[in-house]
């Protein structure tokens, strides 16, 4: 059994303790990869009274373990009374961007780091739009990070380069 903490970005004063227990390991056939049955729970009371029931994650492989645990944590978090919440009054902001000004010859990838200071609801990645020279390239971007700090990367499909210097 392992313990971890859940925090709500809009209530910096409250954290709840949770546990995760590997209940059993089952093999899928003779050559199948192992799968886990996980139990996630908390002693935090339900926001409507009573207890929060444990969440079981069945048949999880190593390839989807993070996603399955994140969904279970979200299920538990939805049942917690996080009040009072702090109002999110500051918008996210750009920390760094490449290329950094001037005329771009599109030799480099376009990389933008976006941050949201807590207490905050976090960055809504569905609201991120990237245009290059007036063309929307949002669908061709890669967005990685967490709800409070993301890196948005666009790699030009064709790169203009200067091969000969005079």
Beta strands, then each sheet from edge to edge (+ up, - down):
strand 1: 2-8
strand 2: 11-27
strand 3: 34-42
strand 4: 55-60
strand 5: 93-98
strand 6: 110-115
strand 7: 131-132
strand 8: 135-136
strand 9: 141-146
strand 10: 149-154
sheet 1: 1+ 2- 3+ 4-
sheet 2: 5+ 6- 10+ 9-
sheet 3: 7+ 8-
end
